[in-house]
Amino acid sequence: MPKFRRYTLAELKARNDLLNADLDRLQRGEEPSEAELADAPFLDRWRLVGYPGFGPGAGRLCAHGNVQRHPRLPSGPCWTSPIVAMGDGWIRTESRFYALGEPYKPSPDIPDEVAEALGLKR
């Protein structure tokens, strides 16, 4: 598991300013541009889940899937930060936009009752 340094107050302010600007754009009906999504982390085999853990954001809606091109995480499984907006082929989390690939589809080999118990939709 990679270790991260804490953001400085200036970095947190810049991130919050960017989030607020993006939310203003989305509220006006604008969507992220193709260029923004081309530069965004790519999340494939994703599904919507509750944010894990007990800290801030716990239980809020996030996405889990296989990420590529993330600026802070290696490629592989990840949970996003809580989702604040979602559109066709993208999500905006508290930290950034993600381009979405294919949603997760459980294997047909998993019995229906097991898939249901795990919260997997077919």
C-alpha positions in Angstrom: 0.0 0.0 0.0 1.6 3.3 -1.0 2.1 5.9 1.7 0.9 9.4 0.9 2.1 12.7 2.3 -0.7 14.9 3.7 -1.8 17.8 1.6 -0.8 21.2 2.7 -3.5 23.8 3.5 -2.7 25.5 0.2 -3.2 22.3 -1.7 -6.4 21.5 0.1 -7.7 25.0 -0.7 -6.7 24.5 -4.4 -8.5 21.1 -4.5 -11.6 22.5 -2.9 -11.6 25.5 -5.3 -11.3 23.1 -8.3 -14.1 20.9 -6.9 -16.4 24.0 -6.5 -15.6 25.3 -10.0 -16.4 21.8 -11.4 -19.7 21.6 -9.5 -20.7 25.1 -10.7 -20.0 24.0 -14.3 -22.0 20.7 -13.9 -24.9 22.6 -12.3 -25.0 24.9 -15.4 -25.4 21.7 -17.5 -21.8 21.6 -18.7 -20.0 18.2 -18.7 -16.3 17.4 -18.6 -14.6 17.8 -22.0 -13.2 15.0 -24.0 -9.7 16.3 -23.2 -10.4 16.3 -19.5 -11.6 12.8 -19.6 -8.7 11.7 -21.8 -6.4 13.0 -19.0 -8.5 11.6 -16.2 -7.9 8.3 -14.4 -9.7 5.5 -16.2 -11.8 3.2 -14.0 -12.8 -0.2 -15.6 -14.9 -3.1 -14.2 -16.4 -0.6 -11.7 -19.4 -0.7 -9.5 -20.9 1.7 -7.0 -20.3 0.9 -3.4 -20.3 2.5 0.1 -17.0 4.2 0.9 -15.0 1.7 3.2 -13.8 2.5 6.7 -14.8 4.6 9.6 -13.4 8.0 8.8 -14.8 10.9 6.9 -16.8 9.7 3.9 -17.4 6.2 5.4 -20.6 4.8 3.9 -20.9 7.5 1.2 -21.3 6.4 -2.4 -18.0 5.8 -4.2 -16.8 3.5 -7.0 -14.6 0.5 -6.8 -12.8 -0.9 -9.9 -9.5 -1.2 -11.7 -7.8 2.1 -12.2 -5.2 3.2 -14.7 -3.5 6.6 -15.2 -4.2 7.7 -11.6 -1.7 10.5 -10.5 -1.3 9.0 -7.0 -2.1 5.3 -7.2 -0.6 2.4 -9.0 -2.7 0.7 -11.7 -5.0 -1.9 -10.2 -8.0 -2.2 -7.8 -9.0 1.0 -6.0 -11.9 2.8 -4.3 -12.5 6.3 -5.4 -13.2 9.1 -2.9 -16.9 9.8 -2.5 -18.8 10.7 -5.7 -20.3 14.1 -6.0 -21.6 13.9 -9.6 -22.1 11.3 -12.2 -22.7 11.4 -16.0 -22.6 9.2 -19.0 -19.1 7.7 -19.0 -17.7 9.7 -16.1 -17.9 10.5 -12.4 -16.6 13.5 -10.4 -15.4 12.5 -6.9 -14.4 14.9 -4.1 -10.9 14.8 -5.7 -11.1 14.5 -9.5 -13.0 13.3 -12.6 -12.7 9.7 -13.6 -13.5 8.3 -17.1 -15.5 5.1 -16.8 -15.0 1.9 -18.7 -17.2 -1.1 -18.5 -19.2 -1.7 -15.3 -18.4 -4.8 -13.3 -20.4 -7.9 -14.3 -20.2 -10.9 -11.9 -19.2 -14.2 -13.4 -22.2 -16.4 -14.4 -20.5 -19.2 -12.4 -21.4 -17.5 -9.1 -24.7 -18.9 -7.9 -27.5 -16.3 -7.7 -27.9 -16.5 -4.0 -24.1 -15.9 -3.4 -24.1 -12.9 -5.8 -27.2 -11.5 -4.0 -25.6 -12.0 -0.6 -22.5 -10.1 -1.8 -24.6 -7.3 -3.3 -23.5 -8.1 -6.9 -26.0 -7.2 -9.5 -26.3 -9.3 -12.7 
